[in-house]
C-alpha cells in the first residue's frame, strides 16, 4: 500500500521509454497522439525551509518535435506566481559541485619545508509576462477539474484535480495524450490523497530542436507549503524497462537522508590506480553497485557539505545570487536578499546529494526525507595515527564527499636528515599534471562491466573488498598550526628510501648525500 503523499513531487531522472538504462523521473511524460518520447538527462534541486519546499528541475527530451506534456502530482493548487523558468547553467553548477570527484596529488620534496602553508586544508570563503493558455476541451463528467491554467516560457501549464484515477486517465487520453499503460492504477493513491496534477505542456514552436530531435527545455521552478517532505517517484516506473538512477540535491539548513529507506554513505578516500584517470566513471559505478550489493535498497549519500565552500572545488562554491535563483528568495526565514546577506547566506545552507538506483520490484513507496546530523569524511585529513580518514564520522558541521585519489610518491633524492614525508600537493617542478578535480557525471549511462578490484589500490572494508597489498593507507603531515610531529625513527627513514640513519656530523651529511643521490623510495603506498 503506497504511503499517503503530502509532500514534494519531482526527482532527477529519465522516463525509460528509451531502450537503455534511464534516470528516474517522479512523474511521466505524455505525448500527443501515438508519439513516444524519452527524457535522457534530468537534474533536480530542492530547497526546504520549515514547511516551504522549492523544487527546480531541468529536463532534456528526445523525440519528434511535437507537443507533449509532463504530468507530476503536486500537493496544492499552484498559482502563476509560484512557477517560473530558470537559466540552465545553475543546474550544471550544482551537479558538478556535488558530484563524486577524483583528485591527483604528488608527494612534495620531503626536505623542502619552505612552502608548508600550501598543504593546509583550504576553505574558500564566499566573496563574493505570462498569458493565459487556451483551455482544452471540457472534461465532461469525468470528475476532472482545471483548477488553474497559465503560460510560463514555452510551457502551457494546467493544474488538474480529479475525483478518481480512471477519470483522470480517460481525460488525458480523450485530450490526445498517449499515456503509459497502467497509469490509472499508479495514479490512484495520489488521487485518493487529494493531490493535484501539474501538467506542463510544451509548445514546440518555442523550442529549439537539435539533431536527432533532442530539445533542451527551460528549467522549471515552483514552490509550495506542506508539512511533510516527500518525493513521489513511482509514476516514473510506468515506463521503466530496467534499473533507474535517481539523484536528488537538497539545499537546506541541515543535511537530509531518507526516513523510509536504509541510508548508507559511499566509501570514500580510496586510493585508486593511475589508470582510473581515464575510467573514473566506470570505477565509480562499480563502487556504487558494490555498495548497494552490500546494502540492498539503500539510498546512498554522496555529498553533504556547507554550500559556501568546498575542498577540492570542481567549480566555484554557490553564490548568493544562485541560491536566490534556486528559491532562497521565497523561503520564509530568509526574507529579502540584499547586500547584507551576500557573505553570510551561503554558509547557512548545506548541499546534500542523495543517489538511488532501483527497479520496479525494489521500490515499494515514494521517498520521505528527514533531517540528519552532520557528518565529515572524504577529506585530506589524518586520523589520530596520521593516516587518511576513512568513512564518515559524526560532527557539528557537514564536510562529507565522495573523493578518490591518485597519488604519486616522491621519486627524487632525499638529501636531509629529517625528511617529512606525507605532504601532498601539485606536481613537482618539471613534471606535468593538474590538481583540478575530475567529476563523475551521467552515471546512469556509464558502462557497468568494470571490475572494481582492478581499479583500487587499497582494501575497502565497507564493502568487504580486499586487494593484494591493499592493507595500507597513506599518511599526511599535519598542517601548520597542528601539534609538532615527532622526529621519525631510523626505521621510518629507511622505509622511505634514505637507507641510513646518521648523526649530524660532517661525515654523516656526506654519507647521507651520497646515499640520497641514488636511492628512491622502495615502497608504494596502497599496493
SEGU-352345 format. One record per residue (C-alpha): residue in one letter; y, z, x. Coordinates in steps of 0.05 Angstrom, whole numbers, padded with zeros to 5 digits, always signed. Each point is the difference from the previous one (the first is absolute). Example, Ala and Ser with C-alpha at 12.3 -4.5 7.8 and 13.67 -1.06 7.14 Angstrom:
<sites>
a-00090+00156+00246;s+00069-00013+00027;
</sites>
This chain:
<sites>
x+00000+00000+00000;x+00065-00021+00031;x+00052+00054+00012;x+00060+00000-00046;x+00053-00040+00037;x+00071+00028-00004;x+00027-00020+00068;x+00016-00055+00048;x-00029-00069-00006;x+00001-00050+00056;x-00039-00003+00064;x-00005-00044+00061;x-00046-00058-00002;x-00029-00063-00026;x-00032-00022-00065;x-00065-00029+00023;x-00002-00066-00036;x-00005-00025+00072;x-00070-00009+00026;x+00011+00046+00060;x+00012+00074+00008;x+00064+00020-00034;x+00051+00055+00001;x+00002+00044-00062;x+00051-00009-00055;x+00015+00052-00052;x+00010-00049-00057;x-00025-00071-00009;x+00030-00069+00000;x-00004-00045-00061;x+00014-00074+00006;x+00024-00049-00051;x-00057-00041-00030;x-00064-00003+00042;x+00036+00007+00067;x-00031+00048+00050;x+00045+00036+00050;x-00010+00050+00054;x+00047+00044+00039;x-00015+00005+00074;x+00049+00050+00028;x+00031+00060-00034;x+00039+00058+00029;x+00019+00060-00041;x+00048+00057+00015;x+00005+00059-00047;x+00053+00055+00001;x-00011+00066-00035;x+00052+00055-00014;x-00014+00052-00053;x-00024-00040-00060;x+00034-00064+00022;x-00042-00057+00028;x+00029-00063+00029;x-00048-00057+00011;x+00014-00061+00042;x-00049-00057+00006;x-00002-00066+00036;x-00049-00056-00018;x-00022-00068+00023;x-00040-00043-00045;x-00036-00066+00011;x-00013-00051-00054;x+00033-00058-00036;x+00075+00007-00014;x-00008+00020-00073;x+00025+00061-00036;x-00042+00062+00005;x+00010+00074-00011;x-00024+00065+00027;x-00019+00056-00047;x+00005+00073+00022;x-00006+00064-00040;x+00062+00044+00002;x+00011+00070-00029;x+00067-00013-00035;x+00043-00056-00028;x+00039-00028+00059;x+00071-00021-00011;x+00036-00057+00034;x+00038+00048+00046;x-00067+00030+00023;x-00024-00066+00030;x+00028-00040+00058;x-00021-00049+00054;x+00002+00017+00074;x+00005-00037+00066;x-00068-00017+00029;x+00015+00027+00070;x-00003+00073-00021;x-00075-00003-00014;x-00015-00031+00067;x+00038+00056+00034;x-00038+00055-00036;x-00067-00033+00011;x+00012-00008+00074;x+00026+00070+00009;x-00062+00033-00030;x-00054-00049+00023;x-00054+00020+00050;x+00027-00013+00070;x-00027-00018+00069;x+00038+00025+00060;x-00010-00016+00074;x+00016+00048+00056;x-00001-00003+00075;x-00010+00062+00042;x+00062+00012+00042;x+00002+00011+00075;x-00028+00071+00006;x+00046+00012+00060;x+00065-00023-00033;x+00031+00054-00045;x+00071-00026+00002;x-00001-00030-00069;x-00042+00053-00035;x+00045+00007-00060;x-00021-00068-00025;x-00069+00027-00014;x+00023+00050-00052;x-00019-00012-00072;x+00060-00036-00027;x+00026+00009-00070;x+00051-00051-00020;x+00053+00030-00045;x+00030-00042-00054;x+00067-00033+00018;x+00018-00024-00036;x+00013-00311-00535;x-00055-00001-00043;x-00007-00041-00063;x-00047+00011-00058;x-00065-00039+00002;x-00023-00043-00058;x-00048+00041-00041;x-00072-00025-00005;x-00032-00013-00068;x-00003+00058-00047;x-00061+00044+00010;x-00020-00003-00074;x-00040+00061-00019;x-00037+00010+00066;x+00033+00067+00011;x+00039-00026+00061;x+00075+00013+00002;x+00052-00027+00049;x+00037+00064+00019;x+00049-00034+00048;x+00013-00068+00032;x+00047-00022+00054;x+00004-00046+00061;x+00004+00025+00072;x+00003-00054+00054;x-00057-00049-00012;x-00036+00049-00046;x+00002-00001-00076;x-00021+00071-00016;x-00032+00027-00063;x-00018+00073-00014;x-00056+00001-00051;x-00032+00056-00039;x-00067-00008-00035;x-00039+00038-00053;x-00067-00023+00025;x-00027-00036+00061;x-00032-00058-00038;x+00067-00014-00032;x+00034-00004+00068;x-00056-00044+00026;x+00008-00047-00059;x+00076+00000+00005;x-00002-00022+00073;x-00052-00054-00014;x+00038-00024-00061;x+00062-00008+00043;x-00039-00045+00047;x-00016+00051+00055;x-00069-00010+00028;x-00018+00073+00013;x-00064+00023+00035;x-00063+00011-00041;x-00011+00073-00017;x+00075+00016+00001;x-00001+00034-00068;x-00051+00052+00021;x+00038+00018+00064;x+00067+00001-00037;x-00027+00047-00053;x+00011+00067+00036;x+00072-00020+00017;x+00014-00018-00073;x-00032+00064-00024;x+00044+00039+00049;x+00062-00031-00032;x+00020-00039+00061;x+00044-00062-00003;x-00013-00066+00035;x+00049-00032+00049;x-00008-00075-00004;x+00040-00037+00053;x-00004-00075-00012;x+00024-00046+00055;x+00043-00061-00012;x-00026-00051+00051;x+00067-00037-00002;x+00030+00060+00037;x-00055+00005+00052;x-00008-00040+00065;x-00072-00023+00010;x-00027-00016+00068;x-00062-00039+00021;x-00064+00017-00037;x+00041+00024-00060;x+00017+00068+00031;x+00063+00034-00023;x+00035+00062+00026;x+00027+00037-00060;x+00059+00047+00002;x-00023+00072+00007;x+00008+00043-00062;x+00023+00072-00004;x+00000+00045-00060;x+00003+00075-00014;x-00020+00049-00054;x-00013+00073-00012;x-00069+00030-00011;x-00032+00068+00014;x-00059-00028+00039;x-00002-00046+00059;x-00055-00051-00013;x-00018-00070+00019;x-00043-00042-00047;x-00042-00048+00041;x-00060-00015-00045;x+00034-00059-00034;x-00001-00035+00067;x-00076+00004+00001;x-00005-00048-00059;x+00003-00060+00047;x-00034+00032+00059;x-00059-00035+00032;x-00010+00051+00056;x+00033+00055+00039;x+00075+00009-00008;x+00051+00032+00046;x+00055+00044-00026;x+00058+00024+00043;x+00053+00046-00029;x+00063+00022+00035;x+00033+00063-00028;x+00070+00025+00019;x+00012+00071-00022;x+00020+00068+00027;x-00073+00017+00015;x-00063-00035+00022;x-00045-00024-00057;x-00075-00006-00008;x-00049-00011-00058;x-00015+00055-00049;x-00062-00034-00031;x-00033-00033+00060;x-00022+00026+00068;x+00052-00005+00055;x-00012-00015+00074;x+00045-00017+00058;x-00017-00060+00043;x-00026+00018+00070;x+00059-00009+00047;x+00019+00004+00073;x-00062-00040+00019;x-00002-00033+00068;x-00020-00073-00008;x-00020-00055+00047;x+00048-00050+00029;x-00027-00056-00044;x+00023+00035-00064;x+00069-00028+00016;x-00025-00066-00028;x-00043+00028-00056;x+00038+00060-00026;x-00010-00017-00073;x-00076-00008+00008;x-00004+00066+00038;x+00040+00037-00054;x-00040-00025-00060;x-00064+00018+00035;x+00027+00071+00012;x+00025+00003-00072;x-00067-00022-00029;x-00038+00049+00044;x+00046+00056-00024;x-00015-00018-00073;x-00074-00004+00015;x+00004+00073+00021;x+00047+00019-00057;x-00021-00041-00062;x+00055-00011-00053;x+00052+00033+00044;x+00073-00021+00003;x+00022-00006+00073;x+00066+00027+00025;x+00025-00047+00054;x+00072+00025+00008;x+00042+00060-00018;x+00065+00005+00039;x+00072+00020-00011;x+00037-00063-00022;x+00057+00006+00049;x-00041-00008+00064;x-00065-00025+00030;x-00035+00001+00068;x-00016-00054+00019;x+00042-00042-00047;x-00024-00070-00018;x+00067-00010-00035;x+00063+00042-00009;x-00008+00062-00045;x+00024-00005-00071;x+00075+00000-00012;x+00036+00034-00057;x+00017-00068-00030;x-00074-00018-00002;x-00018+00065-00034;x+00053-00015-00051;x-00029-00070-00011;x-00069+00031-00011;x+00026+00048-00053;x+00035+00060+00031;x+00062-00021-00039;x-00034+00020-00065;x-00035+00064+00024;x+00027+00061-00038;x+00006+00045+00061;x+00036-00051+00043;x+00060-00021-00041;x+00052-00049+00026;x-00016-00025+00070;x+00061+00002+00045;x+00016+00007+00074;x-00014+00074-00001;x-00074-00015-00013;x-00006-00056+00051;x-00028+00047+00054;x-00037+00052-00041;x-00034-00037-00057;x-00054-00039+00037;x-00024+00064+00033;x-00012+00031-00068;x-00055-00050-00017;x-00072-00008+00024;x-00032-00068+00000;x-00074+00004-00018;x-00049-00059+00004;x-00065+00006-00040;x-00055-00053+00006;x-00060-00008-00046;x-00055-00052-00002;x-00045-00002-00061;x-00042-00042-00047;x-00007+00002-00076;x-00057+00049+00002;x+00034+00049+00047;x+00066+00008-00037;x-00010+00044-00061;x+00072+00018-00016;x+00071-00015+00019;x+00033+00035+00058;x+00036+00067-00008;x+00046+00023+00056;x+00018+00071+00021;x+00044+00030+00054;x-00035+00020+00064;x+00017+00044+00060;x+00028-00030+00063;x-00045-00026+00056;x+00010-00025+00071;x-00045-00044+00043;x-00005-00067+00034;x+00055+00016+00051;x+00005-00001+00076;x-00006+00076+00000;x-00050+00042+00037;x-00040+00058-00028;x-00005+00068+00033;x-00043-00030+00055;x+00046-00059+00013;x-00046-00050-00035;x+00029-00049-00050;x-00003+00031-00070;x-00055-00025-00046;x+00001+00001-00076;x+00052+00032-00045;x+00022+00072+00000;x+00044+00038-00050;x+00074+00004+00013;x+00066+00015-00033;x+00021-00072+00013;x-00034-00069-00007;x-00014-00039+00063;x-00067-00035-00012;x-00016-00073+00014;x-00058-00047+00012;x+00010-00013+00075;x-00046-00033+00051;x+00010-00005+00074;x-00015-00048+00057;x+00011+00038+00066;x+00006-00028+00070;x-00015+00050+00054;x+00043+00004+00062;x-00028-00048+00052;x+00050+00009+00055;x-00004+00044+00061;x+00008+00075-00008;x+00045+00023+00057;x+00017+00071-00017;x-00032+00069+00004;x+00010+00020-00073;x-00008-00061-00043;x+00013+00008-00074;x-00047-00045-00039;x+00002-00010-00075;x+00072-00025-00007;x+00000-00063-00041;x+00054-00052-00011;x+00017-00073+00010;x-00031-00047+00051;x+00016+00016+00073;x+00049-00045+00036;x-00030-00068+00012;x-00050+00004-00058;x+00008-00035-00067;x-00011+00033-00067;x+00036+00030-00059;x+00003+00068-00033;x+00021-00028-00067;x-00056+00021-00048;x-00040-00052-00037;x-00016+00014-00073;x-00062-00018-00042;x+00020-00036-00064;x-00033-00044-00053;x-00062+00042+00009;x-00032-00022-00066;x-00012-00069+00030;x-00020+00021+00070;x-00069-00017+00026;x-00044+00061-00010;x-00060-00020+00042;x+00021+00034+00064;x-00040+00055+00034;x+00042+00063+00006;x-00037+00025+00061;x+00020-00062+00038;x+00074+00015-00010;x+00006+00074+00017;x+00000+00034+00068;x-00015+00071-00023;x-00041+00038-00050;x+00026+00006-00071;x-00031+00065-00026;x+00032-00005-00070;x-00046-00059-00016;x-00058+00021+00046;x+00011-00058+00048;x-00019+00008+00073;x+00007-00051+00055;x-00023+00001+00073;x+00047+00042+00041;x+00042+00015-00061;x+00002+00076+00004;x+00066+00004+00038;x+00071-00001-00025;x+00062-00015+00041;x+00047+00055+00019;x+00076+00000-00003;x+00049+00034+00045;x+00044+00047-00041;x+00070-00029-00009;x+00063+00030+00029;x+00012+00070-00027;x-00073+00017-00010;x-00032+00058+00038;x-00011-00019+00073;x-00067-00030+00018;x-00046+00033+00049;x-00010-00035+00066;x-00062-00042-00004;x-00063+00026+00032;x-00027-00039+00060;x-00057-00026-00042;x+00048-00027-00051;x+00039-00037+00054;x-00064-00030+00026;x-00021-00023-00069;x+00065-00037-00007;x-00009-00039+00064;x+00034+00037+00056;x-00067+00017+00029;x+00024+00060+00040;x+00038+00065-00003;x+00042+00017+00061;x+00054+00048+00019;x+00073-00019+00005;x-00002-00012+00075;x+00019-00062+00037;x-00073-00017+00011;x-00016+00013-00073;x+00054-00048-00025;x-00023-00052+00049;x-00072+00005-00024;x+00022-00001-00073;x+00043-00061+00011;x-00056-00038+00035;x-00050+00018-00054;x+00048-00017-00056;x+00015-00069+00026;x-00071-00024-00013;x-00026+00042-00057;x+00004-00010-00075;x-00021+00044-00057;x-00074-00002-00008;x-00005+00024-00071;x+00020-00036-00063;x+00019+00047-00056;x-00039-00011-00064;x-00056-00043+00028;
</sites>
